[in-house]
Amino acid sequence: MAPSPVSAWLEVIMKELLYAIVVGLVDDKDAIEITQDEPNEEGVIVFHLRVAEDDMGRVIGKQGRIAKAIRTIMRSGAARNGMDSIAVEIG
């Protein structure tokens, strides 16, 4: 079944939100790559974030605090826009 135009639009908005967060953290902005999976059987959409190796520490942060904050913001944005659940994988 094809996603509805509204849900496709929300996925684009969430992808742009993730990009806006990460672009302020990294030095090599051209290396930012965000892909997404189709919703799984539970409706979870997984966003895959890749950055330059030198910027990985900036995105993850000490003890994973920045990565956790990014995931929290993304989940909050999804919930606010009526999306099911999303996940962010950094690697």
Long-range contacts (C-beta under 8 A, 24 or more apart in sequence): 3-39, 7-83, 10-78, 10-81, 10-82, 10-83, 11-36, 11-45, 11-83, 13-77, 13-81, 14-45, 14-47, 14-74, 14-77, 14-78, 14-81, 14-83, 14-86, 15-47, 17-73, 17-74, 17-77, 18-47, 18-49, 18-70, 18-74, 18-88, 21-70, 21-73, 22-49, 22-51, 22-59, 22-70, 25-55, 25-58, 25-59, 25-66, 26-51, 26-52, 26-55, 26-58, 26-59, 27-52, 27-54, 27-55, 27-58, 28-52, 28-54, 28-55, 31-55, 39-84, 42-84, 42-85, 43-84, 43-85, 44-84, 44-85, 44-86, 44-87, 45-83, 45-84, 45-85, 45-86, 45-87, 46-86, 46-87, 46-88, 46-89, 47-74, 47-86, 47-87, 47-88, 47-89, 48-89, 48-91, 49-88, 49-89, 49-90, 49-91, 50-90, 50-91, 51-90, 56-90, 59-90, 60-90
